[in-house]
Amino acid sequence: MISKKNSLRSFQHYNFRLFWSANFVSNIGTWAARVAQDWLVVNDLHRGGSELGIVTALQFAPAFFLSIHGGVLADKFPKRRLLILTNLGGGITSLIIGLLVIAHQITLIEVFLLAFLSGIFSAIDSPVRQSFNSEVVAKENVANAVSLNSANFNSGRIIGPAVSGLLIEAFHTGPSFIVNAISYLGVIAALLSMKKSELNIPPTQESAPIAEVIKYLKERKDLVVVMATVFFAATFGLNFQIFNTLLATKIFHKSAGAYGLLGTYLAVGALVAALVSANMDSWRKPKAISRNARLFGFALALLAWSPNYIFYSIALPFVGFIALSTMINANSYVQTTAKPKLRGRVLGVYLFIFLGTSPIGSLFIGYLSDKFGIRETMIFCGAVTLIGSFAVYRVLQSKIVEFEITN
């Protein structure tokens, strides 16, 4: 029997093992495509930080409108069927952009449109996927499953950018998108192959209105602190997609391979954070989450002063560790303390804050980087993350009641 404190205990569930394995391959494809998309905009289409910010904003803009509705869908319809549809849509979108690149028919307009379309499927997929954890593992293993899924995501982040960098140097950006499209098929196959008898599907409940969710959150100041902390860290701090691209191309003047490796270096720290967080219950508290966010903001500001590519590459995993520790434990806290019948919608609100505000940050950061420089922009983002996280915790500190995490 697997111990309740074993960091791999969620793997005792067949459906989780199946889904985790398929997602591992899909995450490699996702990160390969992300690197290719940024390189396509900055290098192949010869655009700057503003255009890169627009592409990133369009990719996350649907989350602003659809994350909460995705949470409603997660509570109302079978999650497995929804995930099949979102993965099918994501795969088709990636296939289209890949074929356009290979045929030399891609322009910035097509990149904008397809980034937005991809974002629609992702915005619906995210809250459904997050809340699906409670169906593929036992209740006491949900927090552990969140950490293992984050480790999965960041394992793909280690391999995907490096693979994409090599593919871009050898064949340009098109094949990276094709690889991503094919990777979605594995997830669909895994979802279709799951044992229905082992899914922990909750009984159908009357759908609660969003107003009830807002009222619930007003009573849960601990969740408000965690979500507000995530707002500052995600909107301003977690923009490595822009930071790495502009530093690699405009400041360090590196090749596609060297650029792709930056994503891998960042992911090394993120992966370690996911593995460590799997057994660090004390980190899944509002106070610890706020403290880590402040530390992340400080570290990001320091990272901006990196004198060269080597120094930046060495420091990046440490910053990634702090950043992802904050996000993983915030996610775990929300998932494991939210009221079960509202979990999907609470996660929808959380992902609205985590992903939905990214378009604002991406546009702003793209503009600032063109106007004042990428180093100055990173310092500003680090300062906002630090000050914002500190302020929100101090204001609501006396009203926080920390809920026990099932683990």
C-alpha positions as CSV (number, residue, x, y, z in Angstrom):
1,M,0.0,0.0,0.0
2,I,1.3,3.5,-0.9
3,S,1.8,5.8,2.1
4,K,-0.3,8.9,2.4
5,K,3.0,10.9,2.5
6,N,4.5,9.2,-0.6
7,S,5.1,12.0,-3.1
8,L,4.1,9.5,-5.9
9,R,0.9,8.2,-4.3
10,S,-1.4,9.5,-7.0
11,F,0.1,7.0,-9.4
12,Q,-1.7,4.2,-7.6
13,H,-4.8,5.3,-9.7
14,Y,-4.9,3.8,-13.2
15,N,-6.7,6.7,-14.7
16,F,-4.2,9.2,-13.3
17,R,-1.3,7.2,-14.6
18,L,-2.9,7.1,-18.1
19,F,-3.7,10.8,-18.2
20,W,-0.4,11.9,-16.7
21,S,1.6,9.9,-19.3
22,A,-0.4,11.3,-22.2
23,N,-0.1,14.8,-20.9
24,F,3.6,14.4,-20.6
25,V,3.9,14.0,-24.4
26,S,1.4,16.7,-25.0
27,N,3.2,19.2,-22.7
28,I,6.4,18.6,-24.7
29,G,4.4,19.6,-27.9
30,T,2.8,22.6,-26.2
31,W,6.2,24.1,-25.2
32,A,7.7,23.3,-28.5
33,A,4.9,25.2,-30.2
34,R,5.2,28.2,-27.8
35,V,8.9,28.6,-28.4
36,A,8.3,28.3,-32.2
37,Q,5.5,30.9,-32.1
38,D,7.7,33.5,-30.3
39,W,10.6,32.8,-32.6
40,L,8.3,33.0,-35.7
41,V,7.2,36.5,-34.6
42,V,10.5,38.0,-33.5
43,N,12.9,36.4,-35.9
44,D,11.1,35.1,-39.0
45,L,8.5,37.9,-39.2
46,H,11.0,40.5,-37.9
47,R,8.8,42.0,-35.3
48,G,9.5,43.5,-31.8
49,G,8.3,43.4,-28.2
50,S,5.0,45.1,-29.0
51,E,3.9,42.5,-31.6
52,L,5.1,39.7,-29.3
53,G,3.1,41.2,-26.5
54,I,0.0,41.3,-28.8
55,V,0.4,37.6,-29.8
56,T,0.8,36.6,-26.1
57,A,-2.2,38.8,-25.2
58,L,-4.4,37.3,-27.9
59,Q,-3.4,33.8,-26.8
60,F,-4.6,34.5,-23.2
61,A,-7.4,37.0,-24.0
62,P,-10.1,34.2,-24.2
63,A,-9.3,33.2,-20.6
64,F,-10.5,36.7,-19.6
65,F,-13.9,35.9,-21.0
66,L,-14.2,32.2,-20.8
67,S,-12.3,30.9,-17.7
68,I,-15.3,31.3,-15.4
69,H,-17.7,29.8,-18.0
70,G,-15.2,26.9,-18.3
71,G,-15.7,26.4,-14.6
72,V,-19.4,26.4,-15.1
73,L,-19.1,23.7,-17.8
74,A,-16.8,21.7,-15.5
75,D,-19.4,21.6,-12.8
76,K,-22.3,21.0,-15.2
77,F,-21.1,18.5,-17.9
78,P,-18.9,15.4,-18.0
79,K,-15.3,16.6,-17.7
80,R,-13.9,13.8,-19.8
81,R,-16.0,14.6,-22.8
82,L,-15.2,18.3,-22.5
83,L,-11.5,17.6,-22.5
84,I,-11.8,15.4,-25.6
85,L,-13.3,18.4,-27.4
86,T,-10.8,21.0,-26.2
87,N,-7.9,18.7,-27.1
88,L,-9.3,18.1,-30.6
89,G,-9.7,21.8,-31.1
90,G,-6.2,22.6,-29.9
91,G,-4.7,20.0,-32.1
92,I,-6.5,21.2,-35.3
93,T,-5.4,24.8,-34.5
94,S,-1.7,23.8,-34.2
95,L,-1.9,21.8,-37.3
96,I,-3.2,24.7,-39.3
97,I,-0.5,27.1,-38.3
98,G,2.2,24.5,-38.9
99,L,1.0,23.8,-42.4
100,L,0.8,27.6,-43.2
101,V,4.4,28.0,-42.0
102,I,5.7,25.1,-44.1
103,A,3.8,26.4,-47.1
104,H,5.3,29.9,-46.5
105,Q,1.8,31.4,-46.4
106,I,2.0,32.7,-42.8
107,T,1.6,36.4,-41.9
108,L,1.3,38.2,-38.6
109,I,-2.5,38.4,-39.1
110,E,-2.7,34.6,-39.3
111,V,-0.5,34.3,-36.2
112,F,-2.8,36.7,-34.3
113,L,-6.0,34.8,-35.4
114,L,-4.7,31.3,-34.6
115,A,-3.2,32.4,-31.3
116,F,-6.6,33.7,-30.3
117,L,-8.4,30.5,-31.5
118,S,-5.9,28.4,-29.6
119,G,-6.6,30.5,-26.5
120,I,-10.3,29.8,-26.7
121,F,-9.8,26.0,-26.4
122,S,-7.2,26.5,-23.7
123,A,-9.5,28.8,-21.7
124,I,-12.2,26.2,-21.6
125,D,-9.8,23.4,-21.1
126,S,-7.9,24.8,-18.1
127,P,-10.6,24.9,-15.4
128,V,-12.1,21.6,-16.7
129,R,-8.6,19.9,-16.5
130,Q,-7.9,21.3,-13.1
131,S,-11.1,20.1,-11.6
132,F,-10.7,16.8,-13.3
133,N,-8.0,15.9,-10.7
134,S,-10.8,15.2,-8.2
135,E,-12.2,12.5,-10.5
136,V,-9.0,10.6,-11.4
137,V,-7.6,10.4,-7.8
138,A,-9.0,9.9,-4.3
139,K,-10.0,13.0,-2.4
140,E,-7.0,12.8,-0.1
141,N,-4.6,12.7,-3.0
142,V,-5.9,15.8,-4.9
143,A,-3.1,18.2,-3.7
144,N,-0.5,15.5,-4.5
145,A,-2.0,15.2,-8.0
146,V,-1.8,18.9,-8.5
147,S,1.9,18.9,-7.7
148,L,2.6,15.9,-9.9
149,N,0.7,17.5,-12.8
150,S,2.8,20.6,-12.3
151,A,5.9,18.4,-12.4
152,N,4.6,16.9,-15.6
153,F,3.9,20.3,-17.2
154,N,7.4,21.5,-16.3
155,S,9.1,18.3,-17.4
156,G,7.5,19.0,-20.8
157,R,8.9,22.5,-20.4
158,I,12.4,21.1,-20.0
159,I,12.2,19.0,-23.2
160,G,9.9,21.0,-25.4
161,P,11.9,24.2,-25.8
162,A,15.2,22.3,-26.4
163,V,13.5,20.1,-29.0
164,S,11.9,23.1,-30.7
165,G,15.2,25.0,-30.8
166,L,16.8,22.1,-32.6
167,L,13.8,21.7,-35.0
168,I,13.9,25.5,-35.8
169,E,17.6,25.4,-36.6
170,A,17.2,22.4,-38.8
171,F,13.8,22.9,-40.5
172,H,12.5,26.4,-39.3
173,T,9.4,26.7,-37.1
174,G,6.7,24.7,-39.0
175,P,7.6,21.2,-37.7
176,S,7.3,22.3,-34.0
177,F,3.6,23.1,-34.6
178,I,3.0,19.8,-36.3
179,V,4.7,17.9,-33.4
180,N,2.3,19.8,-31.0
181,A,-0.7,18.8,-33.2
182,I,0.2,15.1,-33.1
183,S,0.7,15.2,-29.3
184,Y,-2.9,16.0,-28.7
185,L,-3.9,12.7,-30.1
186,G,-2.3,10.9,-27.2
187,V,-4.4,12.8,-24.7
188,I,-7.6,12.1,-26.6
189,A,-6.7,8.4,-26.7
190,A,-6.0,8.4,-22.9
191,L,-9.3,10.0,-22.2
192,L,-11.2,7.4,-24.3
193,S,-9.3,4.5,-22.6
194,M,-10.0,5.4,-19.0
195,K,-11.8,3.0,-16.7
196,K,-15.2,4.6,-16.1
197,S,-15.7,2.5,-13.0
198,E,-12.7,4.2,-11.3
199,L,-13.7,7.8,-12.1
200,N,-14.9,9.6,-8.9
201,I,-17.7,11.4,-10.6
202,P,-19.7,13.5,-8.1
203,P,-23.5,13.3,-8.2
204,T,-25.3,15.8,-10.4
205,Q,-26.1,18.9,-8.4
206,E,-28.2,22.0,-9.1
207,S,-26.0,24.5,-10.8
208,A,-25.0,27.4,-8.5
209,P,-25.1,30.9,-10.0
210,I,-21.9,32.9,-10.3
211,A,-23.3,35.3,-7.7
212,E,-23.2,32.5,-5.2
213,V,-19.5,31.9,-6.0
214,I,-18.7,35.6,-5.5
215,K,-20.6,35.6,-2.2
216,Y,-18.6,32.5,-1.2
217,L,-15.3,34.2,-2.0
218,K,-16.3,37.3,0.0
219,E,-16.5,35.0,3.0
220,R,-13.2,33.3,2.2
221,K,-10.6,36.1,2.7
222,D,-7.9,33.4,2.6
223,L,-8.8,32.6,-1.0
224,V,-9.0,36.3,-1.9
225,V,-5.4,36.8,-0.6
226,V,-4.2,33.8,-2.6
227,M,-5.9,34.9,-5.8
228,A,-4.8,38.6,-5.4
229,T,-1.2,37.4,-4.9
230,V,-1.5,35.3,-8.0
231,F,-2.8,38.3,-9.9
232,F,0.4,40.3,-9.2
233,A,2.8,37.4,-9.8
234,A,1.1,36.1,-12.9
235,T,0.2,39.4,-14.6
236,F,3.6,41.1,-14.1
237,G,6.1,38.4,-13.1
238,L,5.3,35.3,-15.1
239,N,6.1,36.7,-18.5
240,F,9.2,34.7,-19.3
241,Q,7.7,34.0,-22.7
242,I,8.5,37.7,-23.5
243,F,11.5,38.2,-21.2
244,N,13.5,35.2,-22.6
245,T,12.6,35.9,-26.2
246,L,13.7,39.6,-26.1
247,L,16.8,39.0,-24.0
248,A,18.0,36.1,-26.2
249,T,17.4,37.9,-29.5
250,K,17.8,41.6,-28.7
251,I,20.3,41.7,-25.8
252,F,22.4,38.5,-26.0
253,H,22.0,38.0,-29.8
254,K,21.7,34.2,-29.6
255,S,20.6,31.5,-32.0
256,A,17.3,29.5,-31.9
257,G,19.0,26.6,-30.1
258,A,20.4,28.9,-27.3
259,Y,17.0,30.6,-27.0
260,G,15.2,27.3,-26.7
261,L,17.5,26.2,-23.9
262,L,16.4,29.2,-21.8
263,G,13.0,27.6,-21.6
264,T,14.6,24.4,-20.5
265,Y,16.7,26.1,-17.8
266,L,13.6,27.8,-16.5
267,A,11.8,24.5,-16.4
268,V,14.5,22.8,-14.4
269,G,13.8,25.1,-11.5
270,A,10.0,24.8,-12.0
271,L,10.2,21.0,-12.1
272,V,12.2,20.9,-8.8
273,A,9.6,23.2,-7.3
274,A,6.8,20.9,-8.3
275,L,8.6,17.8,-6.8
276,V,9.4,19.6,-3.6
277,S,5.9,21.1,-3.3
278,A,4.4,17.6,-3.4
279,N,5.3,17.0,0.2
280,M,5.6,20.6,1.6
281,D,2.2,21.0,3.3
282,S,3.4,24.2,5.1
283,W,3.9,26.0,1.8
284,R,0.3,25.6,0.9
285,K,-0.9,28.4,3.2
286,P,-1.7,32.1,2.3
287,K,1.2,33.4,4.4
288,A,3.8,31.2,2.7
289,I,2.3,31.8,-0.8
290,S,2.5,35.6,-0.2
291,R,6.1,35.3,1.1
292,N,7.2,33.3,-1.9
293,A,5.6,35.8,-4.3
294,R,7.5,38.6,-2.7
295,L,10.7,36.7,-3.0
296,F,9.9,36.0,-6.7
297,G,9.5,39.7,-7.4
298,F,12.8,40.5,-5.7
299,A,14.6,37.7,-7.6
300,L,13.1,38.8,-11.0
301,A,14.3,42.3,-10.5
302,L,17.8,41.0,-9.8
303,L,17.7,38.7,-12.8
304,A,17.2,41.7,-15.0
305,W,20.8,42.8,-14.2
306,S,22.3,39.6,-15.7
307,P,25.5,40.8,-17.5
308,N,25.5,38.0,-20.1
309,Y,23.7,34.9,-21.4
310,I,25.7,32.4,-19.2
311,F,24.9,34.3,-16.0
312,Y,21.2,34.6,-17.0
313,S,21.1,30.9,-17.8
314,I,22.5,29.9,-14.4
315,A,20.2,32.2,-12.4
316,L,17.0,31.3,-14.4
317,P,16.4,27.9,-12.7
318,F,16.5,29.5,-9.2
319,V,14.0,32.2,-10.2
320,G,11.8,29.5,-11.9
321,F,11.9,27.5,-8.6
322,I,10.6,30.4,-6.6
323,A,8.0,31.4,-9.2
324,L,6.5,28.0,-9.7
325,S,6.6,27.2,-5.9
326,T,4.2,30.2,-5.5
327,M,1.9,29.2,-8.3
328,I,1.8,25.4,-7.5
329,N,0.9,26.0,-3.9
330,A,-1.6,28.7,-4.7
331,N,-3.3,26.3,-7.1
332,S,-3.3,23.4,-4.5
333,Y,-4.7,25.6,-1.8
334,V,-7.6,26.7,-4.0
335,Q,-8.4,23.2,-5.2
336,T,-8.2,21.5,-1.8
337,T,-10.1,24.1,0.3
338,A,-12.9,25.2,-2.1
339,K,-16.4,23.9,-1.4
340,P,-16.7,20.7,-3.6
341,K,-20.0,21.8,-5.3
342,L,-18.4,25.1,-6.2
343,R,-14.9,23.9,-7.0
344,G,-15.1,24.1,-10.8
345,R,-16.4,27.7,-10.7
346,V,-13.9,28.8,-8.0
347,L,-11.2,27.4,-10.2
348,G,-12.7,29.3,-13.1
349,V,-12.4,32.5,-11.1
350,Y,-8.8,31.6,-10.1
351,L,-7.8,30.8,-13.7
352,F,-9.5,34.0,-14.8
353,I,-7.1,35.9,-12.5
354,F,-4.1,33.6,-13.4
355,L,-4.6,33.5,-17.2
356,G,-7.3,36.1,-18.0
357,T,-5.3,39.1,-16.8
358,S,-2.2,38.0,-18.8
359,P,-3.3,39.9,-21.9
360,I,-3.2,43.1,-20.0
361,G,0.3,42.4,-18.6
362,S,1.6,41.1,-22.0
363,L,0.5,44.2,-23.9
364,F,1.8,46.5,-21.2
365,I,5.2,44.6,-20.9
366,G,5.6,44.5,-24.7
367,Y,5.0,48.3,-24.9
368,L,7.4,49.0,-22.0
369,S,10.1,46.8,-23.4
370,D,10.0,48.7,-26.7
371,K,9.8,52.1,-25.0
372,F,12.3,51.7,-22.1
373,G,14.1,48.4,-22.7
374,I,13.6,44.8,-21.5
375,R,15.9,45.0,-18.5
376,E,14.1,48.1,-17.1
377,T,10.7,46.4,-17.8
378,M,11.8,43.3,-15.8
379,I,12.8,45.4,-12.9
380,F,9.5,47.2,-12.9
381,C,7.6,43.9,-13.1
382,G,9.6,42.5,-10.2
383,A,8.9,45.5,-8.1
384,V,5.1,45.4,-8.8
385,T,5.0,41.7,-7.9
386,L,6.8,42.3,-4.6
387,I,4.9,45.4,-3.5
388,G,1.5,44.1,-4.6
389,S,1.9,40.8,-2.8
390,F,3.1,42.4,0.3
391,A,0.3,45.0,0.4
392,V,-2.6,42.6,-0.2
393,Y,-1.5,40.3,2.6
394,R,-1.0,43.1,5.1
395,V,-4.4,44.6,4.3
396,L,-6.3,41.3,4.8
397,Q,-4.0,39.5,7.2
398,S,-6.2,39.9,10.2
399,K,-9.3,38.6,8.3
400,I,-7.7,35.3,7.1
401,V,-8.9,32.0,8.5
402,E,-6.7,29.2,7.0
403,F,-8.7,26.1,6.1
404,E,-7.3,22.7,6.6
405,I,-6.0,21.1,3.4
406,T,-6.9,17.5,2.8
407,N,-3.6,15.8,2.2
